Amino acid sequence: MHIKRHQKGISIFLIWLMLFSLFTSVSPAFAANSNKDEIKSPIVDKTGNVTFQAVHDGDQLYVVGSMNDWDVGNGIKMERKNDIFTTTSHLHPGTYEYKLVKGNSWANGEFFRPAQPTTKKW
C-alpha cells in the first residue's frame, strides 16, 4: 500500500515539474561532474544568441533540430574545450526541438542528458 502511495506522489510531482518547466522560462541545469563548474544549456541572450553546452568525452558533437530541419549533415558543430563542447548561434524567437548528435551522422548515435530538455522556447 505504501509503495503505490509513493508511486502516485512521484507521478504527481513529475507531472507538476513538466508543467512548471513548460510554462516558465526556468531551464534545468546540471552539474557536469565534481571537477567541472555547473553547466547550463541552452543559454539565450537578449539578442537571440543561443549557447549550447555539454560535457562529452568524444571527439565531435553537433546540435541538430527543428532549426535546421533535423538535417544532421547541416548540424551546428560544437567546439571542444577541455571536454566541454560549446557553440553559439543566432535563432529567431520561437520554440525549437533539438538533440545533440555524436559526430555528423545519426548512425553515430544521440548524446542524451536526462536533465536536458529537448524542446526549448526562446
Biopython code that builds the backbone (N, CA, C, O; Angstrom):
import numpy as np
from Bio.PDB.StructureBuilder import StructureBuilder

atoms = [
    (1, "MET", "N", (0.818, -1.189, 0.000)),
    (1, "MET", "CA", (0.000, 0.000, 0.000)),
    (1, "MET", "C", (0.864, 1.255, 0.000)),
    (1, "MET", "O", (0.564, 2.227, -0.693)),
    (2, "HIS", "N", (1.949, 1.225, 0.791)),
    (2, "HIS", "CA", (2.836, 2.385, 0.849)),
    (2, "HIS", "C", (3.545, 2.619, -0.488)),
    (2, "HIS", "O", (3.784, 3.766, -0.865)),
    (3, "ILE", "N", (3.880, 1.548, -1.203)),
    (3, "ILE", "CA", (4.572, 1.682, -2.480)),
    (3, "ILE", "C", (3.686, 2.392, -3.490)),
    (3, "ILE", "O", (4.156, 3.276, -4.206)),
    (4, "LYS", "N", (2.419, 2.024, -3.560)),
    (4, "LYS", "CA", (1.505, 2.675, -4.506)),
    (4, "LYS", "C", (1.337, 4.150, -4.169)),
    (4, "LYS", "O", (1.248, 4.984, -5.070)),
    (5, "ARG", "N", (1.293, 4.476, -2.894)),
    (5, "ARG", "CA", (1.157, 5.872, -2.482)),
    (5, "ARG", "C", (2.383, 6.671, -2.915)),
    (5, "ARG", "O", (2.259, 7.804, -3.380)),
    (6, "HIS", "N", (3.571, 6.074, -2.761)),
    (6, "HIS", "CA", (4.805, 6.746, -3.173)),
    (6, "HIS", "C", (4.862, 6.892, -4.697)),
    (6, "HIS", "O", (5.295, 7.928, -5.202)),
    (7, "GLN", "N", (4.429, 5.869, -5.427)),
    (7, "GLN", "CA", (4.415, 5.957, -6.885)),
    (7, "GLN", "C", (3.479, 7.068, -7.344)),
    (7, "GLN", "O", (3.802, 7.819, -8.265)),
    (8, "LYS", "N", (2.331, 7.171, -6.708)),
    (8, "LYS", "CA", (1.374, 8.213, -7.062)),
    (8, "LYS", "C", (1.967, 9.593, -6.758)),
    (8, "LYS", "O", (1.831, 10.513, -7.565)),
    (9, "GLY", "N", (2.610, 9.742, -5.623)),
    (9, "GLY", "CA", (3.229, 11.010, -5.254)),
    (9, "GLY", "C", (4.330, 11.405, -6.221)),
    (9, "GLY", "O", (4.430, 12.568, -6.612)),
    (10, "ILE", "N", (5.151, 10.447, -6.607)),
    (10, "ILE", "CA", (6.226, 10.714, -7.560)),
    (10, "ILE", "C", (5.644, 11.092, -8.917)),
    (10, "ILE", "O", (6.138, 12.013, -9.568)),
    (11, "SER", "N", (4.604, 10.392, -9.345)),
    (11, "SER", "CA", (3.963, 10.703, -10.626)),
    (11, "SER", "C", (3.389, 12.111, -10.625)),
    (11, "SER", "O", (3.549, 12.848, -11.597)),
    (12, "ILE", "N", (2.725, 12.488, -9.548)),
    (12, "ILE", "CA", (2.149, 13.836, -9.452)),
    (12, "ILE", "C", (3.264, 14.879, -9.470)),
    (12, "ILE", "O", (3.127, 15.912, -10.126)),
    (13, "PHE", "N", (4.353, 14.630, -8.767)),
    (13, "PHE", "CA", (5.480, 15.556, -8.754)),
    (13, "PHE", "C", (6.079, 15.717, -10.151)),
    (13, "PHE", "O", (6.368, 16.838, -10.572)),
    (14, "LEU", "N", (6.270, 14.608, -10.874)),
    (14, "LEU", "CA", (6.855, 14.681, -12.208)),
    (14, "LEU", "C", (5.943, 15.429, -13.183)),
    (14, "LEU", "O", (6.425, 16.191, -14.021)),
    (15, "ILE", "N", (4.644, 15.217, -13.080)),
    (15, "ILE", "CA", (3.699, 15.953, -13.922)),
    (15, "ILE", "C", (3.764, 17.437, -13.593)),
    (15, "ILE", "O", (3.786, 18.272, -14.498)),
    (16, "TRP", "N", (3.795, 17.775, -12.305)),
    (16, "TRP", "CA", (3.903, 19.172, -11.891)),
    (16, "TRP", "C", (5.193, 19.787, -12.432)),
    (16, "TRP", "O", (5.183, 20.914, -12.927)),
    (17, "LEU", "N", (6.297, 19.058, -12.340)),
    (17, "LEU", "CA", (7.585, 19.557, -12.806)),
    (17, "LEU", "C", (7.559, 19.810, -14.311)),
    (17, "LEU", "O", (8.086, 20.822, -14.772)),
    (18, "MET", "N", (6.953, 18.902, -15.085)),
    (18, "MET", "CA", (6.847, 19.095, -16.529)),
    (18, "MET", "C", (6.021, 20.340, -16.846)),
    (18, "MET", "O", (6.409, 21.143, -17.694)),
    (19, "LEU", "N", (4.896, 20.501, -16.175)),
    (19, "LEU", "CA", (4.049, 21.665, -16.424)),
    (19, "LEU", "C", (4.748, 22.958, -16.018)),
    (19, "LEU", "O", (4.659, 23.963, -16.724)),
    (20, "PHE", "N", (5.435, 22.934, -14.895)),
    (20, "PHE", "CA", (6.179, 24.099, -14.439)),
    (20, "PHE", "C", (7.238, 24.489, -15.463)),
    (20, "PHE", "O", (7.374, 25.665, -15.801)),
    (21, "SER", "N", (7.988, 23.505, -15.956)),
    (21, "SER", "CA", (9.031, 23.772, -16.947)),
    (21, "SER", "C", (8.444, 24.274, -18.254)),
    (21, "SER", "O", (9.052, 25.100, -18.935)),
    (22, "LEU", "N", (7.277, 23.788, -18.603)),
    (22, "LEU", "CA", (6.635, 24.167, -19.853)),
    (22, "LEU", "C", (6.179, 25.614, -19.852)),
    (22, "LEU", "O", (6.293, 26.298, -20.869)),
    (23, "PHE", "N", (5.660, 26.092, -18.722)),
    (23, "PHE", "CA", (5.053, 27.414, -18.661)),
    (23, "PHE", "C", (5.931, 28.486, -18.025)),
    (23, "PHE", "O", (5.464, 29.601, -17.796)),
    (24, "THR", "N", (7.169, 28.177, -17.740)),
    (24, "THR", "CA", (8.094, 29.171, -17.196)),
    (24, "THR", "C", (9.352, 29.176, -18.047)),
    (24, "THR", "O", (9.554, 28.289, -18.877)),
    (25, "SER", "N", (10.179, 30.158, -17.842)),
    (25, "SER", "CA", (11.443, 30.210, -18.588)),
    (25, "SER", "C", (12.568, 29.540, -17.817)),
    (25, "SER", "O", (13.737, 29.695, -18.168)),
    (26, "VAL", "N", (12.232, 28.807, -16.782)),
    (26, "VAL", "CA", (13.242, 28.115, -15.985)),
    (26, "VAL", "C", (13.720, 26.902, -16.768)),
    (26, "VAL", "O", (12.922, 26.053, -17.164)),
    (27, "SER", "N", (15.024, 26.827, -16.987)),
    (27, "SER", "CA", (15.555, 25.661, -17.669)),
    (27, "SER", "C", (16.405, 24.874, -16.689)),
    (27, "SER", "O", (17.166, 25.456, -15.915)),
    (28, "PRO", "N", (16.280, 23.558, -16.717)),
    (28, "PRO", "CA", (17.072, 22.743, -15.804)),
    (28, "PRO", "C", (18.564, 22.908, -16.047)),
    (28, "PRO", "O", (18.993, 23.143, -17.177)),
    (29, "ALA", "N", (19.338, 22.788, -15.010)),
    (29, "ALA", "CA", (20.790, 22.837, -15.115)),
    (29, "ALA", "C", (21.334, 21.576, -14.462)),
    (29, "ALA", "O", (20.664, 20.962, -13.632)),
    (30, "PHE", "N", (22.517, 21.201, -14.828)),
    (30, "PHE", "CA", (23.115, 20.034, -14.204)),
    (30, "PHE", "C", (24.566, 20.316, -13.893)),
    (30, "PHE", "O", (25.216, 21.147, -14.528)),
    (31, "ALA", "N", (25.051, 19.603, -12.901)),
    (31, "ALA", "CA", (26.469, 19.693, -12.586)),
    (31, "ALA", "C", (27.176, 18.670, -13.455)),
    (31, "ALA", "O", (26.852, 17.484, -13.408)),
    (32, "ALA", "N", (28.119, 19.109, -14.231)),
    (32, "ALA", "CA", (28.780, 18.230, -15.182)),
    (32, "ALA", "C", (29.457, 17.070, -14.456)),
    (32, "ALA", "O", (29.192, 15.908, -14.763)),
    (33, "ASN", "N", (30.296, 17.366, -13.532)),
    (33, "ASN", "CA", (30.873, 16.394, -12.608)),
    (33, "ASN", "C", (31.580, 17.197, -11.529)),
    (33, "ASN", "O", (31.588, 18.427, -11.573)),
    (34, "SER", "N", (32.157, 16.527, -10.584)),
    (34, "SER", "CA", (32.719, 17.243, -9.445)),
    (34, "SER", "C", (33.919, 18.112, -9.827)),
    (34, "SER", "O", (34.292, 19.001, -9.062)),
    (35, "ASN", "N", (34.531, 17.876, -10.987)),
    (35, "ASN", "CA", (35.694, 18.654, -11.394)),
    (35, "ASN", "C", (35.347, 19.840, -12.279)),
    (35, "ASN", "O", (36.212, 20.675, -12.545)),
    (36, "LYS", "N", (34.129, 19.936, -12.735)),
    (36, "LYS", "CA", (33.731, 20.994, -13.653)),
    (36, "LYS", "C", (32.721, 21.910, -12.975)),
    (36, "LYS", "O", (32.001, 21.498, -12.066)),
    (37, "ASP", "N", (32.681, 23.158, -13.429)),
    (37, "ASP", "CA", (31.666, 24.085, -12.943)),
    (37, "ASP", "C", (30.307, 23.657, -13.470)),
    (37, "ASP", "O", (30.215, 22.825, -14.372)),
    (38, "GLU", "N", (29.267, 24.223, -12.908)),
    (38, "GLU", "CA", (27.921, 23.908, -13.352)),
    (38, "GLU", "C", (27.724, 24.369, -14.797)),
    (38, "GLU", "O", (28.104, 25.480, -15.164)),
    (39, "ILE", "N", (27.131, 23.506, -15.598)),
    (39, "ILE", "CA", (26.863, 23.803, -16.998)),
    (39, "ILE", "C", (25.377, 24.068, -17.151)),
    (39, "ILE", "O", (24.553, 23.279, -16.689)),
    (40, "LYS", "N", (25.027, 25.182, -17.800)),
    (40, "LYS", "CA", (23.628, 25.470, -18.109)),
    (40, "LYS", "C", (23.507, 25.536, -19.614)),
    (40, "LYS", "O", (24.316, 26.175, -20.286)),
    (41, "SER", "N", (22.496, 24.873, -20.139)),
    (41, "SER", "CA", (22.331, 24.850, -21.579)),
    (41, "SER", "C", (20.891, 24.534, -21.926)),
    (41, "SER", "O", (20.293, 23.666, -21.289)),
    (42, "PRO", "N", (20.321, 25.192, -22.892)),
    (42, "PRO", "CA", (20.848, 26.314, -23.644)),
    (42, "PRO", "C", (20.716, 27.618, -22.872)),
    (42, "PRO", "O", (19.860, 27.755, -21.997)),
    (43, "ILE", "N", (21.571, 28.569, -23.207)),
    (43, "ILE", "CA", (21.532, 29.905, -22.622)),
    (43, "ILE", "C", (21.181, 30.870, -23.751)),
    (43, "ILE", "O", (21.833, 30.875, -24.795)),
    (44, "VAL", "N", (20.157, 31.681, -23.541)),
    (44, "VAL", "CA", (19.695, 32.610, -24.565)),
    (44, "VAL", "C", (19.932, 34.037, -24.075)),
    (44, "VAL", "O", (19.520, 34.399, -22.973)),
    (45, "ASP", "N", (20.603, 34.848, -24.907)),
    (45, "ASP", "CA", (20.783, 36.244, -24.519)),
    (45, "ASP", "C", (19.681, 37.107, -25.143)),
    (45, "ASP", "O", (18.835, 36.603, -25.882)),
    (46, "LYS", "N", (19.696, 38.390, -24.844)),
    (46, "LYS", "CA", (18.628, 39.295, -25.276)),
    (46, "LYS", "C", (18.582, 39.508, -26.780)),
    (46, "LYS", "O", (17.551, 39.927, -27.306)),
    (47, "THR", "N", (19.669, 39.231, -27.483)),
    (47, "THR", "CA", (19.709, 39.455, -28.932)),
    (47, "THR", "C", (19.349, 38.208, -29.735)),
    (47, "THR", "O", (19.337, 38.251, -30.965)),
    (48, "GLY", "N", (19.059, 37.108, -29.063)),
    (48, "GLY", "CA", (18.681, 35.883, -29.761)),
    (48, "GLY", "C", (19.814, 34.912, -29.973)),
    (48, "GLY", "O", (19.639, 33.890, -30.637)),
    (49, "ASN", "N", (20.983, 35.211, -29.417)),
    (49, "ASN", "CA", (22.091, 34.264, -29.494)),
    (49, "ASN", "C", (21.860, 33.152, -28.480)),
    (49, "ASN", "O", (21.587, 33.406, -27.307)),
    (50, "VAL", "N", (21.973, 31.930, -28.948)),
    (50, "VAL", "CA", (21.729, 30.759, -28.102)),
    (50, "VAL", "C", (23.027, 29.979, -27.974)),
    (50, "VAL", "O", (23.637, 29.609, -28.977)),
    (51, "THR", "N", (23.447, 29.731, -26.744)),
    (51, "THR", "CA", (24.659, 28.971, -26.483)),
    (51, "THR", "C", (24.284, 27.598, -25.951)),
    (51, "THR", "O", (23.610, 27.477, -24.928)),
    (52, "PHE", "N", (24.725, 26.571, -26.654)),
    (52, "PHE", "CA", (24.547, 25.186, -26.237)),
    (52, "PHE", "C", (25.865, 24.708, -25.647)),
    (52, "PHE", "O", (26.930, 25.003, -26.190)),
    (53, "GLN", "N", (25.805, 23.969, -24.534)),
    (53, "GLN", "CA", (26.999, 23.422, -23.902)),
    (53, "GLN", "C", (26.724, 22.004, -23.440)),
    (53, "GLN", "O", (25.597, 21.669, -23.073)),
    (54, "ALA", "N", (27.750, 21.175, -23.461)),
    (54, "ALA", "CA", (27.615, 19.803, -22.967)),
    (54, "ALA", "C", (28.991, 19.256, -22.621)),
    (54, "ALA", "O", (29.982, 19.577, -23.276)),
    (55, "VAL", "N", (29.039, 18.437, -21.598)),
    (55, "VAL", "CA", (30.261, 17.723, -21.245)),
    (55, "VAL", "C", (30.215, 16.384, -21.977)),
    (55, "VAL", "O", (29.252, 15.628, -21.852)),
    (56, "HIS", "N", (31.258, 16.107, -22.735)),
    (56, "HIS", "CA", (31.292, 14.891, -23.550)),
    (56, "HIS", "C", (32.750, 14.516, -23.770)),
    (56, "HIS", "O", (33.580, 15.384, -24.040)),
    (57, "ASP", "N", (33.067, 13.239, -23.660)),
    (57, "ASP", "CA", (34.461, 12.827, -23.826)),
    (57, "ASP", "C", (34.767, 12.348, -25.242)),
    (57, "ASP", "O", (35.871, 11.873, -25.507)),
    (58, "GLY", "N", (33.805, 12.468, -26.153)),
    (58, "GLY", "CA", (34.022, 12.088, -27.547)),
    (58, "GLY", "C", (34.759, 13.157, -28.327)),
    (58, "GLY", "O", (35.208, 14.161, -27.773)),
    (59, "ASP", "N", (34.874, 12.917, -29.639)),
    (59, "ASP", "CA", (35.621, 13.834, -30.498)),
    (59, "ASP", "C", (34.752, 14.910, -31.133)),
    (59, "ASP", "O", (35.232, 16.012, -31.400)),
    (60, "GLN", "N", (33.468, 14.606, -31.380)),
    (60, "GLN", "CA", (32.596, 15.550, -32.069)),
    (60, "GLN", "C", (31.216, 15.571, -31.429)),
    (60, "GLN", "O", (30.750, 14.570, -30.885)),
    (61, "LEU", "N", (30.572, 16.732, -31.505)),
    (61, "LEU", "CA", (29.198, 16.874, -31.034)),
    (61, "LEU", "C", (28.542, 17.961, -31.875)),
    (61, "LEU", "O", (29.123, 19.024, -32.092)),
    (62, "TYR", "N", (27.327, 17.689, -32.349)),
    (62, "TYR", "CA", (26.588, 18.617, -33.191)),
    (62, "TYR", "C", (25.209, 18.859, -32.596)),
    (62, "TYR", "O", (24.638, 17.970, -31.963)),
    (63, "VAL", "N", (24.666, 20.068, -32.798)),
    (63, "VAL", "CA", (23.292, 20.389, -32.429)),
    (63, "VAL", "C", (22.455, 20.228, -33.701)),
    (63, "VAL", "O", (22.737, 20.846, -34.727)),
    (64, "VAL", "N", (21.428, 19.390, -33.612)),
    (64, "VAL", "CA", (20.548, 19.143, -34.744)),
    (64, "VAL", "C", (19.121, 19.270, -34.244)),
    (64, "VAL", "O", (18.798, 18.786, -33.159)),
    (65, "GLY", "N", (18.261, 19.920, -35.029)),
    (65, "GLY", "CA", (16.882, 20.045, -34.586)),
    (65, "GLY", "C", (15.989, 20.759, -35.572)),
    (65, "GLY", "O", (16.284, 20.847, -36.764)),
    (66, "SER", "N", (14.896, 21.263, -35.050)),
    (66, "SER", "CA", (13.910, 21.930, -35.898)),
    (66, "SER", "C", (14.472, 23.208, -36.517)),
    (66, "SER", "O", (13.930, 23.691, -37.511)),
    (67, "MET", "N", (15.527, 23.757, -35.964)),
    (67, "MET", "CA", (16.127, 24.967, -36.533)),
    (67, "MET", "C", (16.846, 24.689, -37.852)),
    (67, "MET", "O", (17.096, 25.614, -38.625)),
    (68, "ASN", "N", (17.184, 23.414, -38.117)),
    (68, "ASN", "CA", (17.825, 23.059, -39.384)),
    (68, "ASN", "C", (17.147, 21.843, -40.030)),
    (68, "ASN", "O", (17.787, 21.062, -40.735)),
    (69, "ASP", "N", (15.847, 21.700, -39.776)),
    (69, "ASP", "CA", (15.034, 20.618, -40.348)),
    (69, "ASP", "C", (15.591, 19.225, -40.052)),
    (69, "ASP", "O", (15.449, 18.313, -40.866)),
    (70, "TRP", "N", (16.215, 19.063, -38.904)),
    (70, "TRP", "CA", (16.752, 17.784, -38.454)),
    (70, "TRP", "C", (17.781, 17.203, -39.437)),
    (70, "TRP", "O", (17.971, 15.988, -39.502)),
    (71, "ASP", "N", (18.427, 18.067, -40.184)),
    (71, "ASP", "CA", (19.435, 17.646, -41.156)),
    (71, "ASP", "C", (20.779, 17.516, -40.452)),
    (71, "ASP", "O", (21.466, 18.510, -40.214)),
    (72, "VAL", "N", (21.144, 16.293, -40.125)),
    (72, "VAL", "CA", (22.381, 16.069, -39.369)),
    (72, "VAL", "C", (23.606, 16.494, -40.171)),
    (72, "VAL", "O", (24.632, 16.851, -39.590)),
    (73, "GLY", "N", (23.511, 16.459, -41.490)),
    (73, "GLY", "CA", (24.609, 16.911, -42.335)),
    (73, "GLY", "C", (24.794, 18.421, -42.281)),
    (73, "GLY", "O", (25.840, 18.943, -42.666)),
    (74, "ASN", "N", (23.769, 19.117, -41.799)),
    (74, "ASN", "CA", (23.818, 20.573, -41.663)),
    (74, "ASN", "C", (23.752, 20.960, -40.178)),
    (74, "ASN", "O", (23.304, 22.052, -39.831)),
    (75, "GLY", "N", (24.203, 20.054, -39.318)),
    (75, "GLY", "CA", (24.178, 20.311, -37.883)),
    (75, "GLY", "C", (25.123, 21.430, -37.478)),
    (75, "GLY", "O", (26.055, 21.771, -38.206)),
    (76, "ILE", "N", (24.873, 21.984, -36.328)),
    (76, "ILE", "CA", (25.717, 23.061, -35.799)),
    (76, "ILE", "C", (26.847, 22.406, -35.009)),
    (76, "ILE", "O", (26.618, 21.805, -33.959)),
    (77, "LYS", "N", (28.060, 22.528, -35.525)),
    (77, "LYS", "CA", (29.205, 21.881, -34.885)),
    (77, "LYS", "C", (29.563, 22.592, -33.590)),
    (77, "LYS", "O", (29.632, 23.820, -33.540)),
    (78, "MET", "N", (29.787, 21.813, -32.553)),
    (78, "MET", "CA", (30.201, 22.348, -31.266)),
    (78, "MET", "C", (31.721, 22.222, -31.151)),
    (78, "MET", "O", (32.302, 21.223, -31.576)),
    (79, "GLU", "N", (32.348, 23.228, -30.583)),
    (79, "GLU", "CA", (33.801, 23.224, -30.388)),
    (79, "GLU", "C", (34.128, 22.652, -29.014)),
    (79, "GLU", "O", (33.437, 22.930, -28.034)),
    (80, "ARG", "N", (35.177, 21.858, -28.955)),
    (80, "ARG", "CA", (35.581, 21.206, -27.703)),
    (80, "ARG", "C", (36.686, 21.992, -27.021)),
    (80, "ARG", "O", (37.688, 22.361, -27.634)),
    (81, "LYS", "N", (36.471, 22.241, -25.719)),
    (81, "LYS", "CA", (37.479, 22.864, -24.872)),
    (81, "LYS", "C", (37.461, 22.134, -23.531)),
    (81, "LYS", "O", (36.541, 22.323, -22.735)),
    (82, "ASN", "N", (38.467, 21.306, -23.278)),
    (82, "ASN", "CA", (38.567, 20.562, -22.015)),
    (82, "ASN", "C", (37.322, 19.731, -21.719)),
    (82, "ASN", "O", (36.749, 19.849, -20.636)),
    (83, "ASP", "N", (36.898, 18.900, -22.655)),
    (83, "ASP", "CA", (35.733, 18.012, -22.527)),
    (83, "ASP", "C", (34.399, 18.740, -22.453)),
    (83, "ASP", "O", (33.372, 18.102, -22.221)),
    (84, "ILE", "N", (34.383, 20.059, -22.644)),
    (84, "ILE", "CA", (33.129, 20.815, -22.700)),
    (84, "ILE", "C", (32.949, 21.290, -24.130)),
    (84, "ILE", "O", (33.760, 22.052, -24.656)),
    (85, "PHE", "N", (31.876, 20.829, -24.746)),
    (85, "PHE", "CA", (31.547, 21.256, -26.099)),
    (85, "PHE", "C", (30.625, 22.457, -26.002)),
    (85, "PHE", "O", (29.724, 22.485, -25.164)),
    (86, "THR", "N", (30.843, 23.449, -26.856)),
    (86, "THR", "CA", (30.029, 24.659, -26.834)),
    (86, "THR", "C", (29.884, 25.235, -28.232)),
    (86, "THR", "O", (30.780, 25.094, -29.064)),
    (87, "THR", "N", (28.769, 25.877, -28.487)),
    (87, "THR", "CA", (28.545, 26.613, -29.715)),
    (87, "THR", "C", (27.499, 27.679, -29.457)),
    (87, "THR", "O", (26.613, 27.501, -28.621)),
    (88, "THR", "N", (27.601, 28.784, -30.174)),
    (88, "THR", "CA", (26.622, 29.865, -30.064)),
    (88, "THR", "C", (26.091, 30.157, -31.456)),
    (88, "THR", "O", (26.863, 30.335, -32.398)),
    (89, "SER", "N", (24.765, 30.207, -31.586)),
    (89, "SER", "CA", (24.108, 30.502, -32.859)),
    (89, "SER", "C", (22.992, 31.500, -32.623)),
    (89, "SER", "O", (22.422, 31.569, -31.534)),
    (90, "HIS", "N", (22.685, 32.271, -33.650)),
    (90, "HIS", "CA", (21.559, 33.199, -33.565)),
    (90, "HIS", "C", (20.309, 32.492, -34.071)),
    (90, "HIS", "O", (20.286, 31.998, -35.198)),
    (91, "LEU", "N", (19.269, 32.441, -33.239)),
    (91, "LEU", "CA", (17.994, 31.840, -33.623)),
    (91, "LEU", "C", (16.886, 32.857, -33.392)),
    (91, "LEU", "O", (16.891, 33.584, -32.398)),
    (92, "HIS", "N", (15.951, 32.898, -34.310)),
    (92, "HIS", "CA", (14.802, 33.793, -34.158)),
    (92, "HIS", "C", (13.934, 33.290, -33.012)),
    (92, "HIS", "O", (13.908, 32.087, -32.753)),
    (93, "PRO", "N", (13.219, 34.178, -32.317)),
    (93, "PRO", "CA", (12.350, 33.759, -31.218)),
    (93, "PRO", "C", (11.368, 32.674, -31.674)),
    (93, "PRO", "O", (10.828, 32.741, -32.778)),
    (94, "GLY", "N", (11.149, 31.707, -30.841)),
    (94, "GLY", "CA", (10.242, 30.607, -31.165)),
    (94, "GLY", "C", (10.513, 29.422, -30.282)),
    (94, "GLY", "O", (11.287, 29.505, -29.328)),
    (95, "THR", "N", (9.880, 28.327, -30.596)),
    (95, "THR", "CA", (10.070, 27.074, -29.869)),
    (95, "THR", "C", (10.825, 26.114, -30.776)),
    (95, "THR", "O", (10.419, 25.885, -31.915)),
    (96, "TYR", "N", (11.901, 25.563, -30.284)),
    (96, "TYR", "CA", (12.739, 24.665, -31.066)),
    (96, "TYR", "C", (12.902, 23.337, -30.347)),
    (96, "TYR", "O", (12.996, 23.287, -29.120)),
    (97, "GLU", "N", (12.933, 22.268, -31.120)),
    (97, "GLU", "CA", (13.304, 20.959, -30.597)),
    (97, "GLU", "C", (14.716, 20.687, -31.087)),
    (97, "GLU", "O", (15.076, 21.067, -32.201)),
    (98, "TYR", "N", (15.507, 20.036, -30.264)),
    (98, "TYR", "CA", (16.880, 19.769, -30.666)),
    (98, "TYR", "C", (17.406, 18.542, -29.959)),
    (98, "TYR", "O", (16.879, 18.116, -28.931)),
    (99, "LYS", "N", (18.451, 17.984, -30.529)),
    (99, "LYS", "CA", (19.195, 16.888, -29.914)),
    (99, "LYS", "C", (20.666, 17.145, -30.180)),
    (99, "LYS", "O", (21.029, 17.839, -31.130)),
    (100, "LEU", "N", (21.489, 16.589, -29.346)),
    (100, "LEU", "CA", (22.926, 16.623, -29.564)),
    (100, "LEU", "C", (23.312, 15.284, -30.179)),
    (100, "LEU", "O", (22.918, 14.228, -29.683)),
    (101, "VAL", "N", (24.083, 15.333, -31.259)),
    (101, "VAL", "CA", (24.442, 14.130, -32.005)),
    (101, "VAL", "C", (25.955, 13.948, -31.979)),
    (101, "VAL", "O", (26.712, 14.895, -32.192)),
    (102, "LYS", "N", (26.379, 12.723, -31.716)),
    (102, "LYS", "CA", (27.812, 12.396, -31.724)),
    (102, "LYS", "C", (28.267, 12.312, -33.173)),
    (102, "LYS", "O", (27.898, 11.373, -33.878)),
    (103, "GLY", "N", (29.043, 13.253, -33.620)),
    (103, "GLY", "CA", (29.504, 13.242, -34.996)),
    (103, "GLY", "C", (28.459, 13.833, -35.933)),
    (103, "GLY", "O", (27.481, 14.434, -35.489)),
    (104, "ASN", "N", (28.675, 13.656, -37.228)),
    (104, "ASN", "CA", (27.777, 14.261, -38.200)),
    (104, "ASN", "C", (26.909, 13.229, -38.914)),
    (104, "ASN", "O", (26.603, 13.375, -40.098)),
    (105, "SER", "N", (26.513, 12.181, -38.181)),
    (105, "SER", "CA", (25.642, 11.152, -38.733)),
    (105, "SER", "C", (24.778, 10.576, -37.617)),
    (105, "SER", "O", (25.247, 10.388, -36.495)),
    (106, "TRP", "N", (23.500, 10.292, -37.931)),
    (106, "TRP", "CA", (22.623, 9.671, -36.931)),
    (106, "TRP", "C", (23.159, 8.293, -36.538)),
    (106, "TRP", "O", (22.874, 7.806, -35.443)),
    (107, "ALA", "N", (23.931, 7.665, -37.422)),
    (107, "ALA", "CA", (24.480, 6.340, -37.130)),
    (107, "ALA", "C", (25.439, 6.383, -35.947)),
    (107, "ALA", "O", (25.652, 5.366, -35.286)),
    (108, "ASN", "N", (26.019, 7.552, -35.673)),
    (108, "ASN", "CA", (26.946, 7.688, -34.546)),
    (108, "ASN", "C", (26.225, 7.738, -33.207)),
    (108, "ASN", "O", (26.849, 7.574, -32.159)),
    (109, "GLY", "N", (24.915, 7.964, -33.235)),
    (109, "GLY", "CA", (24.123, 7.968, -32.006)),
    (109, "GLY", "C", (23.886, 9.361, -31.458)),
    (109, "GLY", "O", (24.610, 10.314, -31.748)),
    (110, "GLU", "N", (22.842, 9.433, -30.655)),
    (110, "GLU", "CA", (22.500, 10.684, -29.990)),
    (110, "GLU", "C", (23.252, 10.769, -28.676)),
    (110, "GLU", "O", (23.588, 9.751, -28.072)),
    (111, "PHE", "N", (23.510, 11.973, -28.248)),
    (111, "PHE", "CA", (24.112, 12.220, -26.942)),
    (111, "PHE", "C", (22.983, 12.680, -26.048)),
    (111, "PHE", "O", (22.433, 13.761, -26.260)),
    (112, "PHE", "N", (22.628, 11.899, -25.069)),
    (112, "PHE", "CA", (21.435, 12.175, -24.278)),
    (112, "PHE", "C", (21.807, 12.509, -22.845)),
    (112, "PHE", "O", (22.534, 11.768, -22.183)),
    (113, "ARG", "N", (21.294, 13.639, -22.382)),
    (113, "ARG", "CA", (21.428, 14.019, -20.973)),
    (113, "ARG", "C", (20.015, 14.087, -20.410)),
    (113, "ARG", "O", (19.247, 14.959, -20.816)),
    (114, "PRO", "N", (19.648, 13.211, -19.501)),
    (114, "PRO", "CA", (18.278, 13.209, -18.987)),
    (114, "PRO", "C", (17.836, 14.544, -18.393)),
    (114, "PRO", "O", (16.646, 14.857, -18.429)),
    (115, "ALA", "N", (18.745, 15.329, -17.855)),
    (115, "ALA", "CA", (18.357, 16.599, -17.238)),
    (115, "ALA", "C", (18.149, 17.704, -18.277)),
    (115, "ALA", "O", (17.727, 18.810, -17.939)),
    (116, "GLN", "N", (18.443, 17.403, -19.523)),
    (116, "GLN", "CA", (18.368, 18.429, -20.566)),
    (116, "GLN", "C", (17.042, 18.353, -21.307)),
    (116, "GLN", "O", (16.653, 17.277, -21.762)),
    (117, "PRO", "N", (16.350, 19.464, -21.435)),
    (117, "PRO", "CA", (15.133, 19.456, -22.246)),
    (117, "PRO", "C", (15.499, 19.334, -23.720)),
    (117, "PRO", "O", (16.548, 19.820, -24.142)),
    (118, "THR", "N", (14.652, 18.696, -24.491)),
    (118, "THR", "CA", (14.892, 18.656, -25.917)),
    (118, "THR", "C", (13.987, 19.642, -26.652)),
    (118, "THR", "O", (14.090, 19.791, -27.870)),
    (119, "THR", "N", (13.109, 20.308, -25.924)),
    (119, "THR", "CA", (12.283, 21.362, -26.501)),
    (119, "THR", "C", (12.511, 22.621, -25.666)),
    (119, "THR", "O", (12.449, 22.579, -24.437)),
    (120, "LYS", "N", (12.770, 23.722, -26.329)),
    (120, "LYS", "CA", (13.049, 24.962, -25.616)),
    (120, "LYS", "C", (12.439, 26.117, -26.366)),
    (120, "LYS", "O", (12.564, 26.205, -27.587)),
    (121, "LYS", "N", (11.775, 27.010, -25.644)),
    (121, "LYS", "CA", (11.179, 28.208, -26.230)),
    (121, "LYS", "C", (12.030, 29.406, -25.846)),
    (121, "LYS", "O", (12.366, 29.579, -24.674)),
    (122, "TRP", "N", (12.386, 30.245, -26.834)),
    (122, "TRP", "CA", (13.096, 31.489, -26.557)),
    (122, "TRP", "C", (12.657, 32.543, -27.523)),
    (122, "TRP", "O", (13.137, 33.674, -27.462)),
]
sb = StructureBuilder()
sb.init_structure("model")
sb.init_model(0)
sb.init_chain("A")
sb.init_seg("    ")
for serial, (resi, resn, name, xyz) in enumerate(atoms, 1):
    if name == "N":
        sb.init_residue(resn, " ", resi, " ")
    sb.init_atom(name, np.array(xyz, "f"), 0.0, 1.0, " ", f" {name:<3s}", serial, name[0])
structure = sb.get_structure()
